[in-house]
Amino acid sequence: MGTRIGYAAGAFDLFHVGHLNLLRHAKQHCDVLIAGVVSDEMLRQVKGIEAVIPTAERAEIVRHISFVDDVYVETAPAKMDAWRDVHFTHFFKGDDWRGTEKGQRLEREFADVGVEVVYFPYTAHTSSTALRRALDALTAGSAPTMATAL
């Protein structure tokens, strides 16, 4: 059996325990774990959102997590592009993708090149979307700005 190279991709913006859980579980299932950090440009293009933390800083944060062996910054929307550059053998994703059209398409594409897709439990009680909503609510309300706080 060869080296199991794992790949776990995400924005990793507003880093939270769900991100940590994905990376921790992924490392338990491979010899080398590469974390794919989706670039600011790809977040805009694919999800229509602005990152709170810039790409380089997110990559630096993720690079220093003990489970992560290397970081790859994704600059193209297709995960097959990442595979061509990284040549991972296992792709890790939250189980919120299991059974979805996107998840099934990913499974088919990766099966063609021998990559196994492994799903882990999605951390439902926290997400970047929920954190983003909470920040938006705070900034829309009467939360002080830096100028008024000084």
N, C-alpha and C positions, 0 to 999 in steps of 0.2 A: 504494500500500500504506500502510495506516494505522500508527499506533504499536502496536508489539507489547508488550502489558502482560503480564508474566509473574507467576505466583503459585506460590510454593513453600512448602508448609505443613509444620509439624512441631512437636513439643514443644520441641525444641532444649534439652532438659534434659541436663545433663552433656555440654555441647557438645564435640564431637569432630570428627575429620577427615572422617568421613562427612557430617556436617552441612555442613562447609565445602565439600566436593566438590559436594554438591547445589546449594548457592547459587552457587558458581563456575560450574558448568556451566549453570545456569539463566540467569545473567546473559549468557552467551555467546549465548543464543538469544532475547533480547528487548531492547527499548529501555529499559524500566522494569521493575525487579524489586521486587515486594512480597513480603515474607516473612510468612507467616501463623504466628503463635505461638499454639499451642493453650493455652487457659487452664487453670489448676489445676483448676477445676471440671469442665471437659470431660475432662481426663485421668482424673479420678476416675470420672466417669460412663461414659466410653467404654472406657477401658483398665483401670480399676480400680486405678490406681497413684497414689501421691502424688509430686508433683514434689519434687525435691531443692532446686531453685532456684525461688523464687516467680515468678509470671507477669511482674510488672513488671521484675524483674531480668533474666529471660530476654529480654524484649522490648528492654531497654536494650542488652544484649550484642549481639543480632542487629542492632539498628539501627546499630551502629557498625562493622559489617563493610562493607568498601569496596564489595562487589558489591551491597549492598542499598540500594535507593532509599527504601523506606518499609516500615513494619511495621503489620500488622493483627492485633489480638488476636481469636482465634476464641472466641466464647462460645456457639456453637450447634454441634451435632454434624454437620449436613449442610454439605458443601462448597458446595452451591448457595446457602446463606445467605451465605457469604463472597462468592460471585460477585455476588449481588444488591447487596452493599455496595461491592465493589471494581471490578466489571466488567472483570476480566482476560480476555485473549484466549488465553492459554496457561497450562496447569496442568502443573507439573513434579512428578514423583514418582520414587522409586527403583524399579528394575525388578523388585523383589521383589513388586510389586503386579501386574505384567503377567500377564494370563491368569487372574488370580484372580477370584472372584465379585465381590469389592468393586471391583477394578479395572475389570472389564467394566461394572458398574453405573455407575461414575463416568464411563466413556467414553460410555455411552449418554446419561446426563443432560447431560453437557457438550456432546455433539454436537448436542443439541436447541437449544442456545443459541449454537452456533458456536465453542465453546472447543475448542482442540486439546490433547489430553493427550500429553505428551512424557515418555518414561521415560529415566532415566539409570542407569548401572551402580550397583548397590547396593554399598556398601563393606562386604564380608562380614567382613573381619578385625577390625572394631570396630563396636560398636553400643551404644546406651544400655542395652539389656537386658543385654549382657555386662558393661558397667561396673557396672550395678546389682547383678548377681550377685556381682561381685568385692567391691564395698563391703559387701554383706550378709555375705559370707564373712569379711571382715576384722572387722566389728563383732561377729559371732557367736563369733569366736575370742578370742584373748588380746590383741587390740589394745588399747593403753591408751586410756582415756577422757580427756577434758580434765581431769576431777577428779584422776585418778591421775597424769596427766602433770605436773601442777603440783605 
